[in-house]
Amino acid sequence: MVIIEVSLLSGFVMTSRSRVLLENRTIVKKIEVKTNVVYIYLEKLNDESQTFILQLEQVIQVKNLKPASIKIYDYYQPGGLQISSYSGVGS
């Protein structure tokens, strides 16, 4: 099992529509939404490219927004962690 851990930008939440779109993908096994983090559990990954789009909604205006992280790791071997960051939200 693979986990995609998305730290949300300060002042943002994931939209309910985004959650529904993710849950409808066959590769997605489960989604957990915590206060500032979204966990996307995948059955497995293969060599095929995958794109995941999370729609975020700004609920609090935050100045000097800092980048947030995206971590991808194997549930059973979290030591092989891949980390990326993002800092902006497209329209």
N, CA, C and O atoms as a GROMACS GRO file, in nm:
protein
  364
    1MET      N    1   0.085  -0.117   0.000
    1MET     CA    2   0.000   0.000   0.000
    1MET      C    3   0.090   0.123   0.000
    1MET      O    4   0.193   0.126   0.067
    2VAL      N    5   0.050   0.225  -0.076
    2VAL     CA    6   0.124   0.350  -0.089
    2VAL      C    7   0.040   0.462  -0.029
    2VAL      O    8  -0.081   0.466  -0.046
    3ILE      N    9   0.107   0.554   0.042
    3ILE     CA   10   0.037   0.667   0.100
    3ILE      C   11   0.090   0.796   0.040
    3ILE      O   12   0.212   0.817   0.030
    4ILE      N   13  -0.002   0.882  -0.002
    4ILE     CA   14   0.032   1.018  -0.044
    4ILE      C   15  -0.017   1.108   0.069
    4ILE      O   16  -0.136   1.115   0.098
    5GLU      N   17   0.076   1.177   0.133
    5GLU     CA   18   0.044   1.264   0.246
    5GLU      C   19   0.061   1.409   0.202
    5GLU      O   20   0.173   1.454   0.177
    6VAL      N   21  -0.051   1.481   0.191
    6VAL     CA   22  -0.050   1.618   0.142
    6VAL      C   23  -0.075   1.714   0.258
    6VAL      O   24  -0.185   1.718   0.313
    7SER      N   25   0.027   1.790   0.295
    7SER     CA   26   0.008   1.895   0.395
    7SER      C   27  -0.058   2.013   0.325
    7SER      O   28  -0.012   2.058   0.221
    8LEU      N   29  -0.166   2.062   0.382
    8LEU     CA   30  -0.238   2.171   0.317
    8LEU      C   31  -0.173   2.305   0.348
    8LEU      O   32  -0.116   2.326   0.454
    9LEU      N   33  -0.184   2.394   0.252
    9LEU     CA   34  -0.136   2.530   0.272
    9LEU      C   35  -0.214   2.593   0.386
    9LEU      O   36  -0.333   2.565   0.402
   10SER      N   37  -0.151   2.678   0.464
   10SER     CA   38  -0.218   2.743   0.577
   10SER      C   39  -0.338   2.823   0.528
   10SER      O   40  -0.329   2.899   0.432
   11GLY      N   41  -0.451   2.803   0.596
   11GLY     CA   42  -0.573   2.875   0.561
   11GLY      C   43  -0.657   2.807   0.454
   11GLY      O   44  -0.760   2.862   0.414
   12PHE      N   45  -0.616   2.689   0.407
   12PHE     CA   46  -0.688   2.618   0.301
   12PHE      C   47  -0.744   2.486   0.352
   12PHE      O   48  -0.689   2.425   0.444
   13VAL      N   49  -0.855   2.442   0.291
   13VAL     CA   50  -0.912   2.310   0.315
   13VAL      C   51  -0.939   2.245   0.180
   13VAL      O   52  -0.955   2.313   0.079
   14MET      N   53  -0.945   2.113   0.179
   14MET     CA   54  -0.979   2.041   0.057
   14MET      C   55  -1.130   2.047   0.037
   14MET      O   56  -1.206   2.031   0.133
   15THR      N   57  -1.175   2.070  -0.084
   15THR     CA   58  -1.318   2.077  -0.112
   15THR      C   59  -1.380   1.938  -0.109
   15THR      O   60  -1.312   1.839  -0.133
   16SER      N   61  -1.509   1.932  -0.079
   16SER     CA   62  -1.579   1.803  -0.077
   16SER      C   63  -1.585   1.744  -0.218
   16SER      O   64  -1.582   1.622  -0.234
   17ARG      N   65  -1.594   1.828  -0.320
   17ARG     CA   66  -1.595   1.780  -0.459
   17ARG      C   67  -1.464   1.709  -0.492
   17ARG      O   68  -1.463   1.606  -0.560
   18SER      N   69  -1.354   1.764  -0.444
   18SER     CA   70  -1.224   1.704  -0.467
   18SER      C   71  -1.217   1.565  -0.404
   18SER      O   72  -1.163   1.472  -0.463
   19ARG      N   73  -1.272   1.552  -0.285
   19ARG     CA   74  -1.273   1.422  -0.216
   19ARG      C   75  -1.352   1.319  -0.295
   19ARG      O   76  -1.308   1.205  -0.310
   20VAL      N   77  -1.468   1.358  -0.346
   20VAL     CA   78  -1.552   1.267  -0.425
   20VAL      C   79  -1.479   1.223  -0.551
   20VAL      O   80  -1.482   1.105  -0.586
   21LEU      N   81  -1.413   1.316  -0.618
   21LEU     CA   82  -1.339   1.281  -0.740
   21LEU      C   83  -1.226   1.183  -0.710
   21LEU      O   84  -1.201   1.091  -0.788
   22LEU      N   85  -1.158   1.202  -0.598
   22LEU     CA   86  -1.051   1.109  -0.561
   22LEU      C   87  -1.106   0.971  -0.525
   22LEU      O   88  -1.051   0.869  -0.566
   23GLU      N   89  -1.216   0.969  -0.449
   23GLU     CA   90  -1.274   0.841  -0.406
   23GLU      C   91  -1.327   0.758  -0.523
   23GLU      O   92  -1.336   0.636  -0.513
   24ASN      N   93  -1.361   0.823  -0.633
   24ASN     CA   94  -1.412   0.752  -0.750
   24ASN      C   95  -1.302   0.687  -0.833
   24ASN      O   96  -1.332   0.614  -0.928
   25ARG      N   97  -1.178   0.712  -0.801
   25ARG     CA   98  -1.068   0.650  -0.876
   25ARG      C   99  -1.044   0.511  -0.820
   25ARG      O  100  -1.037   0.493  -0.699
   26THR      N  101  -1.032   0.414  -0.907
   26THR     CA  102  -1.018   0.274  -0.864
   26THR      C  103  -0.889   0.250  -0.787
   26THR      O  104  -0.884   0.160  -0.703
   27ILE      N  105  -0.785   0.326  -0.814
   27ILE     CA  106  -0.656   0.306  -0.746
   27ILE      C  107  -0.661   0.355  -0.601
   27ILE      O  108  -0.581   0.310  -0.519
   28VAL      N  109  -0.755   0.445  -0.568
   28VAL     CA  110  -0.765   0.501  -0.433
   28VAL      C  111  -0.845   0.408  -0.343
   28VAL      O  112  -0.961   0.376  -0.371
   29LYS      N  113  -0.780   0.364  -0.236
   29LYS     CA  114  -0.844   0.270  -0.143
   29LYS      C  115  -0.918   0.344  -0.031
   29LYS      O  116  -1.026   0.303   0.010
   30LYS      N  117  -0.858   0.454   0.016
   30LYS     CA  118  -0.915   0.526   0.130
   30LYS      C  119  -0.860   0.667   0.134
   30LYS      O  120  -0.748   0.692   0.088
   31ILE      N  121  -0.938   0.760   0.190
   31ILE     CA  122  -0.893   0.898   0.210
   31ILE      C  123  -0.922   0.938   0.354
   31ILE      O  124  -1.032   0.916   0.404
   32GLU      N  125  -0.823   0.996   0.419
   32GLU     CA  126  -0.840   1.050   0.554
   32GLU      C  127  -0.807   1.199   0.548
   32GLU      O  128  -0.705   1.238   0.492
   33VAL      N  129  -0.894   1.280   0.605
   33VAL     CA  130  -0.869   1.424   0.611
   33VAL      C  131  -0.855   1.463   0.757
   33VAL      O  132  -0.949   1.451   0.835
   34LYS      N  133  -0.737   1.509   0.793
   34LYS     CA  134  -0.710   1.558   0.928
   34LYS      C  135  -0.710   1.711   0.922
   34LYS      O  136  -0.741   1.768   0.817
   35THR      N  137  -0.677   1.777   1.030
   35THR     CA  138  -0.684   1.923   1.036
   35THR      C  139  -0.608   1.990   0.922
   35THR      O  140  -0.666   2.072   0.850
   36ASN      N  141  -0.482   1.958   0.903
   36ASN     CA  142  -0.400   2.024   0.800
   36ASN      C  143  -0.338   1.927   0.702
   36ASN      O  144  -0.250   1.966   0.625
   37VAL      N  145  -0.383   1.802   0.702
   37VAL     CA  146  -0.320   1.700   0.617
   37VAL      C  147  -0.427   1.611   0.555
   37VAL      O  148  -0.526   1.576   0.619
   38VAL      N  149  -0.405   1.575   0.428
   38VAL     CA  150  -0.490   1.478   0.358
   38VAL      C  151  -0.404   1.355   0.331
   38VAL      O  152  -0.295   1.366   0.274
   39TYR      N  153  -0.453   1.238   0.371
   39TYR     CA  154  -0.386   1.111   0.346
   39TYR      C  155  -0.464   1.037   0.239
   39TYR      O  156  -0.584   1.011   0.254
   40ILE      N  157  -0.396   1.003   0.129
   40ILE     CA  158  -0.458   0.927   0.021
   40ILE      C  159  -0.391   0.791   0.017
   40ILE      O  160  -0.271   0.781  -0.010
   41TYR      N  161  -0.467   0.687   0.045
   41TYR     CA  162  -0.414   0.550   0.048
   41TYR      C  163  -0.440   0.485  -0.088
   41TYR      O  164  -0.553   0.482  -0.136
   42LEU      N  165  -0.334   0.434  -0.148
   42LEU     CA  166  -0.344   0.367  -0.278
   42LEU      C  167  -0.316   0.219  -0.261
   42LEU      O  168  -0.231   0.180  -0.181
   43GLU      N  169  -0.387   0.137  -0.335
   43GLU     CA  170  -0.365  -0.007  -0.330
   43GLU      C  171  -0.221  -0.040  -0.368
   43GLU      O  172  -0.154  -0.116  -0.298
   44LYS      N  173  -0.176   0.017  -0.478
   44LYS     CA  174  -0.037  -0.003  -0.523
   44LYS      C  175  -0.009   0.094  -0.637
   44LYS      O  176  -0.101   0.153  -0.693
   45LEU      N  177   0.116   0.109  -0.670
   45LEU     CA  178   0.159   0.188  -0.784
   45LEU      C  179   0.234   0.099  -0.881
   45LEU      O  180   0.293  -0.002  -0.842
   46ASN      N  181   0.230   0.137  -1.008
   46ASN     CA  182   0.307   0.065  -1.108
   46ASN      C  183   0.383   0.168  -1.192
   46ASN      O  184   0.397   0.283  -1.150
   47ASP      N  185   0.431   0.129  -1.307
   47ASP     CA  186   0.509   0.219  -1.391
   47ASP      C  187   0.424   0.322  -1.464
   47ASP      O  188   0.477   0.415  -1.525
   48GLU      N  189   0.293   0.308  -1.458
   48GLU     CA  190   0.202   0.400  -1.526
   48GLU      C  191   0.195   0.532  -1.450
   48GLU      O  192   0.181   0.533  -1.328
   49SER      N  193   0.204   0.642  -1.523
   49SER     CA  194   0.198   0.774  -1.462
   49SER      C  195   0.058   0.801  -1.405
   49SER      O  196  -0.042   0.766  -1.467
   50GLN      N  197   0.052   0.862  -1.288
   50GLN     CA  198  -0.074   0.896  -1.221
   50GLN      C  199  -0.074   1.044  -1.188
   50GLN      O  200   0.028   1.099  -1.150
   51THR      N  201  -0.189   1.108  -1.203
   51THR     CA  202  -0.205   1.248  -1.166
   51THR      C  203  -0.320   1.259  -1.067
   51THR      O  204  -0.428   1.205  -1.090
   52PHE      N  205  -0.295   1.329  -0.958
   52PHE     CA  206  -0.398   1.351  -0.856
   52PHE      C  207  -0.416   1.501  -0.841
   52PHE      O  208  -0.320   1.574  -0.820
   53ILE      N  209  -0.540   1.547  -0.852
   53ILE     CA  210  -0.570   1.689  -0.840
   53ILE      C  211  -0.655   1.710  -0.715
   53ILE      O  212  -0.762   1.652  -0.701
   54LEU      N  213  -0.605   1.794  -0.627
   54LEU     CA  214  -0.681   1.832  -0.508
   54LEU      C  215  -0.725   1.977  -0.524
   54LEU      O  216  -0.642   2.066  -0.542
   55GLN      N  217  -0.854   1.998  -0.516
   55GLN     CA  218  -0.906   2.133  -0.521
   55GLN      C  219  -0.912   2.186  -0.378
   55GLN      O  220  -0.971   2.124  -0.289
   56LEU      N  221  -0.849   2.300  -0.357
   56LEU     CA  222  -0.845   2.360  -0.224
   56LEU      C  223  -0.928   2.487  -0.223
   56LEU      O  224  -0.941   2.556  -0.324
   57GLU      N  225  -0.985   2.516  -0.107
   57GLU     CA  226  -1.063   2.636  -0.088
   57GLU      C  227  -1.001   2.716   0.026
   57GLU      O  228  -0.972   2.662   0.133
   58GLN      N  229  -0.980   2.846   0.001
   58GLN     CA  230  -0.921   2.929   0.104
   58GLN      C  231  -1.030   2.972   0.201
   58GLN      O  232  -1.130   3.032   0.162
   59VAL      N  233  -1.011   2.940   0.329
   59VAL     CA  234  -1.110   2.975   0.431
   59VAL      C  235  -1.059   3.084   0.525
   59VAL      O  236  -1.139   3.149   0.593
   60ILE      N  237  -0.928   3.105   0.529
   60ILE     CA  238  -0.867   3.209   0.610
   60ILE      C  239  -0.758   3.276   0.527
   60ILE      O  240  -0.675   3.208   0.466
   61GLN      N  241  -0.758   3.408   0.525
   61GLN     CA  242  -0.654   3.482   0.454
   61GLN      C  243  -0.524   3.474   0.535
   61GLN      O  244  -0.522   3.511   0.653
   62VAL      N  245  -0.416   3.427   0.472
   62VAL     CA  246  -0.287   3.415   0.539
   62VAL      C  247  -0.182   3.492   0.459
   62VAL      O  248  -0.170   3.474   0.338
   63LYS      N  249  -0.107   3.577   0.529
   63LYS     CA  250   0.001   3.651   0.463
   63LYS      C  251   0.129   3.568   0.469
   63LYS      O  252   0.146   3.485   0.558
   64ASN      N  253   0.217   3.592   0.374
   64ASN     CA  254   0.346   3.522   0.366
   64ASN      C  255   0.328   3.370   0.370
   64ASN      O  256   0.389   3.301   0.451
   65LEU      N  257   0.245   3.322   0.282
   65LEU     CA  258   0.216   3.178   0.274
   65LEU      C  259   0.343   3.098   0.248
   65LEU      O  260   0.417   3.128   0.154
   66LYS      N  261   0.368   3.000   0.330
   66LYS     CA  262   0.487   2.914   0.318
   66LYS      C  263   0.453   2.790   0.237
   66LYS      O  264   0.339   2.745   0.238
   67PRO      N  265   0.551   2.733   0.168
   67PRO     CA  266   0.526   2.610   0.092
   67PRO      C  267   0.481   2.496   0.184
   67PRO      O  268   0.518   2.490   0.301
   68ALA      N  269   0.402   2.407   0.129
   68ALA     CA  270   0.356   2.288   0.201
   68ALA      C  271   0.420   2.167   0.134
   68ALA      O  272   0.470   2.176   0.022
   69SER      N  273   0.417   2.053   0.203
   69SER     CA  274   0.486   1.935   0.150
   69SER      C  275   0.389   1.827   0.105
   69SER      O  276   0.275   1.819   0.150
   70ILE      N  277   0.439   1.745   0.014
   70ILE     CA  278   0.370   1.625  -0.032
   70ILE      C  279   0.469   1.511  -0.012
   70ILE      O  280   0.580   1.514  -0.065
   71LYS      N  281   0.428   1.411   0.065
   71LYS     CA  282   0.515   1.296   0.090
   71LYS      C  283   0.449   1.172   0.031
   71LYS      O  284   0.328   1.152   0.043
   72ILE      N  285   0.530   1.090  -0.033
   72ILE     CA  286   0.482   0.964  -0.091
   72ILE      C  287   0.570   0.853  -0.035
   72ILE      O  288   0.692   0.858  -0.045
   73TYR      N  289   0.506   0.752   0.023
   73TYR     CA  290   0.584   0.644   0.081
   73TYR      C  291   0.503   0.514   0.087
   73TYR      O  292   0.380   0.514   0.082
   74ASP      N  293   0.576   0.406   0.097
   74ASP     CA  294   0.518   0.273   0.112
   74ASP      C  295   0.476   0.257   0.257
   74ASP      O  296   0.556   0.280   0.347
   75TYR      N  297   0.353   0.218   0.280
   75TYR     CA  298   0.299   0.201   0.415
   75TYR      C  299   0.385   0.106   0.497
   75TYR      O  300   0.405   0.127   0.617
   76TYR      N  301   0.435   0.003   0.434
   76TYR     CA  302   0.511  -0.100   0.504
   76TYR      C  303   0.660  -0.069   0.515
   76TYR      O  304   0.730  -0.131   0.595
   77GLN      N  305   0.708   0.026   0.436
   77GLN     CA  306   0.850   0.067   0.439
   77GLN      C  307   0.860   0.218   0.428
   77GLN      O  308   0.904   0.269   0.325
   78PRO      N  309   0.819   0.291   0.531
   78PRO     CA  310   0.816   0.438   0.522
   78PRO      C  311   0.954   0.503   0.507
   78PRO      O  312   0.962   0.623   0.482
   79GLY      N  313   1.061   0.427   0.522
   79GLY     CA  314   1.195   0.483   0.507
   79GLY      C  315   1.227   0.527   0.365
   79GLY      O  316   1.315   0.612   0.346
   80GLY      N  317   1.161   0.474   0.266
   80GLY     CA  318   1.184   0.511   0.126
   80GLY      C  319   1.099   0.631   0.086
   80GLY      O  320   1.032   0.627  -0.017
   81LEU      N  321   1.102   0.735   0.164
   81LEU     CA  322   1.016   0.851   0.152
   81LEU      C  323   1.057   0.941   0.036
   81LEU      O  324   1.176   0.967   0.016
   82GLN      N  325   0.960   0.990  -0.041
   82GLN     CA  326   0.981   1.088  -0.147
   82GLN      C  327   0.908   1.215  -0.105
   82GLN      O  328   0.789   1.210  -0.072
   83ILE      N  329   0.976   1.329  -0.104
   83ILE     CA  330   0.916   1.454  -0.058
   83ILE      C  331   0.923   1.559  -0.168
   83ILE      O  332   1.027   1.577  -0.231
   84SER      N  333   0.812   1.628  -0.190
   84SER     CA  334   0.805   1.742  -0.280
   84SER      C  335   0.735   1.854  -0.205
   84SER      O  336   0.681   1.831  -0.097
   85SER      N  337   0.736   1.973  -0.262
   85SER     CA  338   0.663   2.083  -0.200
   85SER      C  339   0.588   2.160  -0.306
   85SER      O  340   0.620   2.154  -0.425
   86TYR      N  341   0.487   2.234  -0.262
   86TYR     CA  342   0.414   2.322  -0.352
   86TYR      C  343   0.384   2.450  -0.275
   86TYR      O  344   0.376   2.451  -0.152
   87SER      N  345   0.369   2.560  -0.350
   87SER     CA  346   0.351   2.686  -0.281
   87SER      C  347   0.236   2.769  -0.337
   87SER      O  348   0.197   2.868  -0.276
   88GLY      N  349   0.181   2.732  -0.449
   88GLY     CA  350   0.073   2.811  -0.505
   88GLY      C  351  -0.044   2.726  -0.543
   88GLY      O  352  -0.034   2.603  -0.551
   89VAL      N  353  -0.154   2.790  -0.567
   89VAL     CA  354  -0.275   2.720  -0.605
   89VAL      C  355  -0.321   2.778  -0.736
   89VAL      O  356  -0.338   2.900  -0.748
   90GLY      N  357  -0.343   2.692  -0.836
   90GLY     CA  358  -0.393   2.738  -0.964
   90GLY      C  359  -0.541   2.765  -0.957
   90GLY      O  360  -0.609   2.721  -0.864
   91SER      N  361  -0.590   2.838  -1.054
   91SER     CA  362  -0.733   2.870  -1.053
   91SER      C  363  -0.812   2.766  -1.128
   91SER      O  364  -0.935   2.777  -1.137
   0.00000   0.00000   0.00000
